[in-house]
Amino acid sequence: MRARVLARDAEATGQTITLSADESAHVGRVLRLAIGDVVRVFDGRGHEWVATIQSGGATRVTVTLADLVVPAAESVVRYIVAPAVLKGDATDDVVRDAVMLGAAQVRPFVATRSEVRLATLVRTGRAARWTRIAVAAAKQCGRAVVPPVDDAIGFDVLARSVDTPLRVLLVEPGVAAAATSLRAIARPPAVTLAIGPEGGWTADEVTLATAHGWTAVRLGARTVRAASMALVALAACQAVWDDGDPSPDEE
């Protein structure tokens, strides 16, 4: 597969641009590409070009954009994945999976039973790390869109602020008596999928969410690890809503 690099200031065929320090280092030091080599350049907003390296170095690489190419198709449904921040580096995998499965936005939050606190996330610069992971995931899966990864917030703020037509609270068996099946929900234009922490939702969180229009949904009769749930939920939504491989007339 041809190397793909992100250049947020890419705009048009014929343009010569200087890659960021990070991307230049990746091209020059990691990939060891040279002048005349061909790469793919995408802008993070859905556009992608074939490009040729014009000058190279360990910290400064310039490329000239040539023909537009068609990147991987985006999902018909706008998926906003809202995962509870998990202990250790487990949220890294959640962000990576969400981006590779087509999420349009990632909104991490801290729940009552989360083992991480908001102040810790700010102090350790976790949001910047997750953004770098989102870029790497977009490169790998062929997307030309890099979805934003927001700063973490409290679940109470998330529950009240989401305004997508459908808000899904993914719950484990036995948590919400009125939980519905994904198959009972028609495909929406946009959905927010909230995924709880390792210890699960509290009763108060379920009550708060349902009071603000969230729908409690169970995906089967088994309890899934929190770190795997974004992958499971997105795959299930795309399968049930026939949204895994958009046809040209749906893009």
Beta strands, then each sheet from edge to edge (+ up, - down):
strand 1: 4-6
strand 2: 16-18
strand 3: 38-42
strand 4: 48-55
strand 5: 62-69
strand 6: 78-83
strand 7: 105-106
strand 8: 109-110
strand 9: 153-154
strand 10: 166-170
strand 11: 180-181
strand 12: 190-195
strand 13: 215-218
sheet 1: 1+ 3+ 4- 5+ 2-
sheet 2: 7+ 6+ 12+ 10+ 13+ 11+
sheet 3: 8+ 9+
end
